């Protein structure tokens, strides 16, 4: 199981050994603590629950404090469950780090996109809008939405103005440029969802296969 919880640090330029300048996103990966594990015998499926980022005890409920205490861990801000093939291969209280990704070439990164608030169709869906020439009275409106006497309603799924952003999004097939085990950092080529500081999860790519 090589999936980990982390956060987006920011973007920078990384110079590879060949001298090539590569745009990368810096991710802090872990350390994550195994808080709970579920087995086929007890729960019907196998998974482990990971905790990430310290949390003050005064901001943790009594039930949560007992949950963490049972695992022998301090309170964590983020808890996520990951399916595994063999939950018995992990121990409650075990710490997982970015070292798990030292042999991984391609990863998928999941995060929440930046919130943009309420936006019109030009910004939200990329509509071209009307002319900006003299006399035009149609600029950034959505145009006809098919709600005349027939069918007298707007069909579900019609692209309209509305809330934009804060969507869970996964970027596939990002190349791992460098893994810094000492500082729990991973450098991946390209951009990942969310603002700096956004919580993300990283897993080995499910579609991209490393070339032999």
NUKOL-46359 format. One record per residue: residue number from 1; x negated, y, z negated of N, C-alpha, C in turn. Coordinates in nm, 3 decimals, decimal comma, padded with zeros to 5 digits. Last residue first. Example, Ala and Ser with C-alpha at 12.3 -4.5 7.8 and 13.67 -1.06 7.14 Angstrom:
<recs>
  nr     n.X     n.Y     n.Z    ca.X    ca.Y    ca.Z     c.X     c.Y     c.Z
   2 -01,285 -00,225 -00,708 -01,367 -00,106 -00,714 -01,290  00,003 -00,787
   1 -01,319 -00,569 -00,780 -01,230 -00,450 -00,780 -01,320 -00,330 -00,780
</recs>
This chain:
<recs>
  nr     n.X     n.Y     n.Z    ca.X    ca.Y    ca.Z     c.X     c.Y     c.Z
 212 -00,994 -00,066  01,899 -01,097 -00,157  01,851 -01,227 -00,135  01,926
 211 -00,810  00,217  01,801 -00,876  00,144  01,906 -00,988  00,056  01,850
 210 -00,529  00,198  01,582 -00,667  00,239  01,604 -00,730  00,152  01,714
 209 -00,204  00,273  01,685 -00,298  00,171  01,646 -00,440  00,215  01,679
 208  00,087  00,440  01,590 -00,045  00,452  01,651 -00,137  00,344  01,598
 207  00,307  00,374  01,431  00,313  00,355  01,576  00,176  00,356  01,641
 206  00,269  00,428  01,168  00,343  00,307  01,198  00,348  00,278  01,349
 205 -00,023  00,543  01,003  00,069  00,555  01,115  00,137  00,422  01,145
 204 -00,017  00,541  00,645 -00,083  00,503  00,770  00,018  00,503  00,884
 203  00,126  00,835  00,493  00,121  00,690  00,511  00,040  00,659  00,635
 202  00,196  01,088  00,259  00,114  01,043  00,371  00,113  00,891  00,373
 201  00,409  01,353  00,165  00,368  01,213  00,150  00,296  01,171  00,277
 200  00,395  01,673 -00,004  00,404  01,589  00,116  00,373  01,444  00,077
 199  00,487  01,987 -00,129  00,465  01,846 -00,159  00,487  01,764 -00,032
 198  00,323  02,291 -00,043  00,438  02,201 -00,024  00,400  02,057 -00,056
 197  00,105  02,453 -00,044  00,156  02,410 -00,173  00,274  02,316 -00,164
 196  00,198  02,637  00,239  00,089  02,595  00,152  00,145  02,565  00,013
 195  00,507  02,509  00,383  00,414  02,615  00,347  00,301  02,558  00,263
 194  00,587  02,252  00,633  00,592  02,321  00,506  00,487  02,430  00,488
 193  00,431  01,979  00,816  00,546  02,063  00,778  00,524  02,135  00,645
 192  00,103  02,027  00,967  00,201  01,945  00,895  00,313  02,035  00,846
 191 -00,113  02,034  01,258 -00,032  02,100  01,154  00,063  02,000  01,091
 190 -00,445  01,901  01,332 -00,312  01,950  01,363 -00,241  02,008  01,242
 189 -00,617  01,640  01,176 -00,612  01,729  01,291 -00,468  01,770  01,319
 188 -00,678  01,643  00,825 -00,611  01,584  00,941 -00,602  01,687  01,053
 187 -00,862  01,568  00,548 -00,855  01,664  00,657 -00,792  01,593  00,777
 186 -00,804  01,529  00,204 -00,801  01,467  00,336 -00,786  01,577  00,440
 185 -00,944  01,512 -00,126 -00,897  01,587 -00,010 -00,899  01,501  00,115
 184 -01,061  01,462 -00,380 -00,925  01,414 -00,348 -00,865  01,489 -00,231
 183 -01,326  01,517 -00,412 -01,233  01,626 -00,441 -01,088  01,590 -00,409
 182 -01,442  01,271 -00,348 -01,485  01,342 -00,469 -01,386  01,448 -00,512
 181 -01,343  01,194 -00,101 -01,298  01,122 -00,221 -01,331  01,198 -00,348
 180 -01,246  01,328  00,171 -01,336  01,372  00,065 -01,287  01,311 -00,067
 179 -01,230  01,229  00,496 -01,174  01,199  00,364 -01,279  01,235  00,260
 178 -01,157  01,370  00,817 -01,250  01,346  00,706 -01,172  01,315  00,579
 177 -00,965  01,338  01,016 -01,098  01,388  01,053 -01,200  01,357  00,944
 176 -00,714  01,140  01,122 -00,788  01,173  01,000 -00,930  01,212  01,040
 175 -00,464  01,254  01,343 -00,594  01,188  01,327 -00,663  01,235  01,199
 174 -00,126  01,176  01,331 -00,228  01,278  01,305 -00,361  01,207  01,277
 173  00,124  01,037  01,397 -00,003  01,019  01,467 -00,098  01,137  01,454
 172  00,407  01,250  01,333  00,346  01,121  01,359  00,207  01,136  01,421
 171  00,562  01,423  01,084  00,474  01,440  01,198  00,396  01,310  01,216
 170  00,886  01,449  00,966  00,766  01,366  00,968  00,689  01,391  01,096
 169  01,089  01,646  00,750  01,033  01,623  00,884  00,905  01,540  00,872
 168  01,370  01,786  00,608  01,268  01,683  00,592  01,219  01,642  00,730
 167  01,417  02,135  00,628  01,455  02,002  00,674  01,338  01,907  00,649
 166  01,401  02,413  00,595  01,416  02,326  00,477  01,468  02,188  00,516
 165  01,569  02,564  00,885  01,456  02,523  00,803  01,497  02,437  00,685
 164  01,853  02,772  00,891  01,741  02,714  00,965  01,628  02,680  00,868
 163  02,203  02,806  00,903  02,083  02,793  00,822  01,974  02,720  00,898
 162  02,325  02,954  01,213  02,337  02,886  01,084  02,204  02,881  01,012
 161  02,492  02,966  01,535  02,408  03,025  01,430  02,426  02,949  01,300
 160  02,515  02,649  01,718  02,569  02,776  01,670  02,469  02,839  01,573
 159  02,583  02,394  01,933  02,473  02,473  01,877  02,521  02,615  01,846
 158  02,815  02,151  01,841  02,789  02,269  01,923  02,682  02,355  01,856
 157  02,883  01,952  01,665  02,751  01,945  01,726  02,718  02,062  01,817
 156  03,229  01,928  01,747  03,120  01,905  01,650  02,986  01,892  01,724
 155  03,381  02,181  01,949  03,338  02,043  01,932  03,226  02,033  01,829
 154  03,635  02,393  01,854  03,492  02,385  01,882  03,445  02,244  01,853
 153  03,954  02,414  02,019  03,869  02,388  01,903  03,724  02,385  01,948
 152  04,108  02,419  02,246  04,153  02,494  02,128  04,075  02,460  02,001
 151  04,007  02,308  02,482  04,069  02,219  02,383  04,115  02,288  02,255
 150  04,246  02,528  02,582  04,214  02,385  02,592  04,063  02,370  02,585
 149  04,229  02,791  02,515  04,355  02,720  02,489  04,339  02,569  02,503
 148  03,882  02,783  02,410  03,999  02,851  02,466  04,124  02,767  02,440
 147  03,621  02,719  02,320  03,733  02,712  02,226  03,855  02,788  02,278
 146  03,356  02,712  02,422  03,456  02,616  02,466  03,576  02,606  02,376
 145  03,185  02,911  02,365  03,166  02,788  02,290  03,280  02,689  02,316
 144  03,003  03,158  02,548  03,124  03,078  02,531  03,095  02,948  02,458
 143  02,740  03,315  02,351  02,820  03,296  02,471  02,942  03,211  02,442
 142  02,577  03,380  02,135  02,575  03,242  02,185  02,652  03,222  02,314
 141  02,386  03,690  02,176  02,505  03,615  02,136  02,502  03,474  02,194
 140  02,194  03,872  02,243  02,153  03,757  02,164  02,271  03,673  02,114
 139  02,334  04,030  02,460  02,190  04,016  02,440  02,153  03,886  02,369
 138  02,552  04,202  02,643  02,532  04,065  02,597  02,383  04,040  02,584
 137  02,594  04,429  02,774  02,650  04,423  02,638  02,638  04,282  02,581
 136  02,408  04,633  02,993  02,438  04,499  02,944  02,491  04,506  02,801
 135  02,334  04,889  03,053  02,474  04,853  03,072  02,509  04,716  03,020
 134  02,009  04,809  03,152  02,106  04,915  03,121  02,248  04,869  03,150
 133  01,891  04,482  03,034  01,900  04,593  03,128  02,011  04,692  03,087
 132  01,848  04,252  02,906  01,826  04,373  02,826  01,837  04,498  02,913
 131  02,070  03,971  02,949  01,977  04,071  03,000  01,963  04,188  02,902
 130  02,108  03,721  02,685  02,145  03,793  02,807  02,039  03,895  02,847
 129  01,943  03,412  02,578  02,015  03,537  02,560  02,048  03,603  02,693
 128  01,809  03,172  02,561  01,741  03,281  02,629  01,812  03,415  02,609
 127  01,785  02,979  02,259  01,865  03,032  02,369  01,792  03,153  02,431
 126  01,659  02,846  02,048  01,579  02,882  02,165  01,662  02,930  02,283
 125  01,786  02,792  01,812  01,793  02,691  01,917  01,716  02,726  02,044
 124  01,718  03,007  01,638  01,742  02,872  01,586  01,733  02,764  01,693
 123  01,689  03,240  01,789  01,580  03,195  01,702  01,595  03,048  01,665
 122  01,932  03,235  01,928  01,807  03,261  02,000  01,689  03,210  01,918
 121  02,135  03,198  01,741  02,105  03,090  01,833  01,974  03,111  01,909
 120  02,025  03,331  01,416  02,110  03,322  01,535  02,062  03,214  01,630
 119  01,994  03,214  01,076  01,939  03,264  01,202  02,039  03,246  01,315
 118  01,943  03,228  00,735  02,047  03,226  00,839  01,991  03,289  00,966
 117  01,621  03,083  00,645  01,746  03,152  00,617  01,846  03,137  00,731
 116  01,398  02,935  00,680  01,407  03,058  00,760  01,536  03,135  00,734
 115  01,173  02,734  00,499  01,308  02,787  00,509  01,308  02,920  00,583
 114  00,948  02,497  00,641  00,970  02,628  00,581  01,115  02,671  00,600
 113  01,016  02,143  00,591  00,979  02,259  00,670  01,009  02,389  00,597
 112  00,874  01,902  00,388  00,994  01,984  00,409  00,951  02,113  00,479
 111  00,705  01,604  00,514  00,721  01,720  00,427  00,851  01,791  00,457
 110  00,487  01,342  00,596  00,625  01,384  00,577  00,631  01,500  00,478
 109  00,262  01,219  00,832  00,279  01,309  00,718  00,423  01,357  00,713
 108  00,082  00,935  00,927  00,208  01,009  00,942  00,228  01,091  00,816
 107 -00,252  00,882  01,063 -00,153  00,888  00,954 -00,028  00,960  01,001
 106 -00,538  00,698  01,166 -00,419  00,774  01,203 -00,317  00,769  01,090
 105 -00,745  00,566  01,028 -00,777  00,662  01,135 -00,660  00,753  01,170
 104 -00,865  00,449  00,719 -00,748  00,479  00,801 -00,783  00,588  00,902
 103 -01,054  00,400  00,529 -01,064  00,323  00,652 -00,948  00,348  00,747
 102 -00,983  00,567  00,319 -01,117  00,582  00,376 -01,134  00,507  00,507
 101 -00,750  00,571  00,174 -00,742  00,607  00,316 -00,879  00,615  00,384
 100 -00,803  00,524 -00,089 -00,725  00,422 -00,018 -00,723  00,447  00,133
  99 -00,911  00,753 -00,185 -01,006  00,649 -00,143 -00,934  00,538 -00,066
  98 -00,723  00,907 -00,293 -00,739  00,920 -00,148 -00,839  00,818 -00,095
  97 -00,598  00,680 -00,551 -00,660  00,803 -00,500 -00,669  00,800 -00,348
  96 -00,410  00,563 -00,823 -00,442  00,549 -00,681 -00,492  00,683 -00,629
  95 -00,423  00,407 -01,136 -00,439  00,532 -01,062 -00,482  00,504 -00,918
  94 -00,188  00,223 -01,333 -00,301  00,225 -01,239 -00,303  00,357 -01,162
  93  00,043  00,211 -01,474 -00,064  00,292 -01,530 -00,185  00,302 -01,441
  92  00,109 -00,119 -01,382  00,166  00,005 -01,433  00,057  00,083 -01,506
  91 -00,071 -00,252 -01,107 -00,049 -00,251 -01,251  00,010 -00,116 -01,293
  90 -00,019 -00,451 -00,813 -00,041 -00,324 -00,881 -00,009 -00,338 -01,029
  89  00,052 -00,687 -00,711 -00,085 -00,648 -00,685 -00,120 -00,517 -00,754
  88  00,318 -00,718 -00,746  00,232 -00,773 -00,850  00,085 -00,742 -00,828
  87  00,435 -00,631 -00,515  00,431 -00,538 -00,628  00,338 -00,587 -00,738
  86  00,368 -00,671 -00,199  00,346 -00,747 -00,321  00,329 -00,650 -00,438
  85  00,454 -00,488 -00,010  00,468 -00,631  00,019  00,453 -00,715 -00,107
  84  00,655 -00,202 -00,104  00,527 -00,272 -00,090  00,554 -00,418 -00,062
  83  00,807  00,118 -00,085  00,817 -00,026 -00,067  00,677 -00,084 -00,048
  82  00,789  00,373 -00,328  00,740  00,321 -00,200  00,756  00,170 -00,196
  81  00,928  00,661 -00,480  00,921  00,515 -00,474  00,880  00,470 -00,334
  80  00,809  00,937 -00,668  00,857  00,880 -00,543  00,836  00,730 -00,544
  79  00,807  01,228 -00,858  00,818  01,082 -00,862  00,874  01,035 -00,729
  78  00,637  01,508 -00,982  00,694  01,442 -00,864  00,693  01,292 -00,884
  77  00,535  01,586 -01,228  00,635  01,670 -01,162  00,708  01,597 -01,051
  76  00,490  01,372 -01,514  00,457  01,413 -01,378  00,571  01,494 -01,317
  75  00,356  01,318 -01,842  00,467  01,356 -01,754  00,418  01,409 -01,619
  74  00,100  01,057 -01,864  00,152  01,188 -01,900  00,266  01,225 -01,804
  73  00,147  00,703 -01,927  00,104  00,817 -01,845  00,164  00,946 -01,898
  72  00,240  00,457 -02,007  00,113  00,504 -02,060  00,057  00,620 -01,983
  71  00,486  00,378 -01,935  00,380  00,352 -01,837  00,243  00,394 -01,888
  70  00,628  00,472 -02,149  00,627  00,327 -02,126  00,517  00,288 -02,029
  69  00,605  00,743 -02,107  00,535  00,683 -02,221  00,524  00,531 -02,205
  68  00,777  00,785 -01,893  00,633  00,803 -01,873  00,553  00,735 -01,985
  67  01,021  00,727 -02,020  00,983  00,658 -01,896  00,833  00,666 -01,872
  66  01,027  00,910 -02,229  01,021  00,767 -02,259  00,977  00,685 -02,139
  65  01,047  01,144 -02,078  00,931  01,124 -02,164  00,915  00,977 -02,200
  64  01,300  01,107 -01,964  01,181  01,106 -01,878  01,055  01,084 -01,960
  63  01,458  01,130 -02,194  01,461  01,007 -02,115  01,337  00,996 -02,025
  62  01,401  01,391 -02,271  01,364  01,280 -02,360  01,361  01,148 -02,284
  61  01,269  01,589 -01,994  01,377  01,540 -02,080  01,326  01,422 -02,165
  60  01,022  01,837 -01,979  01,058  01,700 -01,948  01,164  01,651 -02,045
  59  00,911  02,070 -02,054  00,999  02,077 -01,937  01,047  01,938 -01,895
  58  00,739  02,003 -02,251  00,859  02,079 -02,292  00,957  02,094 -02,175
  57  00,527  01,887 -02,116  00,621  01,800 -02,187  00,749  01,872 -02,225
  56  00,451  01,996 -01,787  00,453  02,022 -01,930  00,561  01,937 -01,998
  55  00,301  01,779 -01,552  00,416  01,858 -01,591  00,415  01,877 -01,741
  54  00,074  01,712 -01,280  00,105  01,720 -01,422  00,225  01,813 -01,448
  53  00,110  01,512 -00,997  00,107  01,649 -01,050  00,156  01,655 -01,194
  52  00,302  01,215 -00,945  00,197  01,309 -00,900  00,219  01,445 -00,963
  51  00,374  00,867 -00,955  00,389  00,999 -01,012  00,273  01,088 -00,972
  50  00,542  00,604 -00,782  00,421  00,683 -00,807  00,458  00,819 -00,865
  49  00,670  00,286 -00,807  00,702  00,428 -00,823  00,575  00,501 -00,861
  48  00,687  00,018 -00,573  00,622  00,083 -00,687  00,662  00,229 -00,688
  47  00,873 -00,278 -00,485  00,830 -00,140 -00,465  00,753 -00,095 -00,588
  46  01,076 -00,530 -00,356  00,948 -00,497 -00,415  00,908 -00,353 -00,382
  45  01,401 -00,652 -00,462  01,307 -00,601 -00,361  01,180 -00,559 -00,433
  44  01,534 -00,756 -00,676  01,580 -00,794 -00,542  01,495 -00,738 -00,429
  43  01,454 -00,718 -00,935  01,528 -00,610 -00,870  01,577 -00,643 -00,730
  42  01,325 -00,948 -01,035  01,404 -00,863 -01,125  01,496 -00,766 -01,053
  41  01,202 -01,074 -00,813  01,274 -01,153 -00,913  01,369 -01,066 -00,996
  40  01,073 -00,874 -00,674  01,180 -00,947 -00,607  01,266 -01,022 -00,708
  39  01,011 -00,582 -00,879  00,976 -00,710 -00,819  01,099 -00,776 -00,758
  38  00,882 -00,260 -00,919  01,001 -00,343 -00,907  00,966 -00,468 -00,829
  37  00,703 -00,051 -01,145  00,704 -00,142 -01,030  00,829 -00,229 -01,036
  36  00,606  00,280 -01,238  00,697  00,166 -01,250  00,680  00,077 -01,128
  35  00,389  00,447 -01,207  00,477  00,467 -01,323  00,566  00,344 -01,346
  34  00,075  00,482 -01,103  00,185  00,387 -01,090  00,269  00,395 -01,218
  33 -00,031  00,806 -01,013 -00,027  00,702 -01,116  00,094  00,613 -01,091
  32 -00,253  00,965 -00,787 -00,118  00,924 -00,820 -00,123  00,807 -00,919
  31 -00,472  01,249 -00,745 -00,448  01,109 -00,781 -00,304  01,084 -00,823
  30 -00,322  01,284 -00,412 -00,335  01,225 -00,545 -00,422  01,310 -00,636
  29 -00,467  01,476 -00,181 -00,401  01,346 -00,191 -00,427  01,285 -00,328
  28 -00,431  01,776 -00,029 -00,476  01,718 -00,156 -00,397  01,589 -00,177
  27 -00,525  01,850  00,300 -00,425  01,792  00,212 -00,491  01,743  00,084
  26 -00,572  02,084  00,551 -00,632  02,024  00,431 -00,521  01,978  00,338
  25 -00,564  02,054  00,896 -00,487  02,088  00,777 -00,549  02,013  00,660
  24 -00,777  02,186  01,159 -00,732  02,082  01,066 -00,643  02,142  00,958
  23 -00,921  02,220  01,469 -00,823  02,280  01,379 -00,766  02,170  01,290
  22 -01,265  02,175  01,526 -01,133  02,114  01,525 -01,043  02,185  01,425
  21 -01,546  02,207  01,724 -01,461  02,276  01,627 -01,319  02,222  01,638
  20 -01,816  01,985  01,759 -01,687  02,028  01,808 -01,606  02,091  01,696
  19 -02,044  01,872  01,667 -02,045  02,016  01,683 -01,913  02,072  01,731
  18 -02,038  01,612  01,600 -02,076  01,641  01,738 -02,087  01,791  01,764
  17 -01,934  01,620  01,345 -02,077  01,592  01,361 -02,127  01,622  01,502
  16 -01,704  01,902  01,343 -01,739  01,761  01,336 -01,888  01,743  01,363
  15 -01,589  02,162  01,159 -01,689  02,130  01,260 -01,733  01,985  01,242
  14 -01,267  02,287  01,119 -01,365  02,189  01,073 -01,460  02,157  01,188
  13 -01,076  02,556  01,009 -01,151  02,498  01,120 -01,260  02,408  01,065
  12 -00,761  02,522  00,833 -00,893  02,579  00,855 -00,955  02,516  00,980
  11 -00,479  02,553  00,616 -00,538  02,517  00,744 -00,672  02,588  00,760
  10 -00,377  02,403  00,298 -00,386  02,510  00,397 -00,450  02,460  00,524
   9 -00,270  02,207  00,124 -00,356  02,313  00,073 -00,361  02,432  00,169
   8  00,009  02,019  00,050 -00,060  02,089  00,157 -00,140  02,205  00,097
   7 -00,017  01,735 -00,168  00,036  01,866 -00,132 -00,052  01,929 -00,024
   6  00,100  01,396 -00,220  00,001  01,503 -00,229  00,065  01,638 -00,201
   5  00,128  01,046 -00,254  00,189  01,177 -00,266  00,078  01,281 -00,277
   4  00,063  00,776 -00,022  00,032  00,857 -00,139  00,111  00,987 -00,136
   3  00,033  00,445  00,103  00,107  00,571  00,099  00,077  00,644 -00,031
   2 -00,082  00,199  00,111 -00,172  00,313  00,124 -00,097  00,445  00,127
   1 -00,084 -00,118  00,000  00,000  00,000  00,000 -00,088  00,123  00,000
</recs>
